[in-house]
Amino acid sequence: IESIFQEKQEGSNLLQGEHFSPVELSSVAHQLDEGERMRMAEGGVTSEDYREFLQQPFGNMDDTGKNNIF
């Protein structure tokens, strides 16, 4: 993967309501993080790309608990 584009959303969320709890969204974010880790490991866990990937914070949920998956 050369790059990932994420467009920042302004205003209300796409679903126009609270259809998922923070716990549910957190679970999805953690699943996405694990899936990304597994995909990166396919290139070899000793590769430079994988080591750099592990040094970065996971991006599907930040330290404030804000989910960045939608």
Secondary structure, 3 states (H helix, E strand, C coil): CCCCCCCCCCCCCCCCCCCCCHHHHHHHHHHHHHHHHHHHHCCCCCCHHHHHHHHCCCCCECCCCCECCC
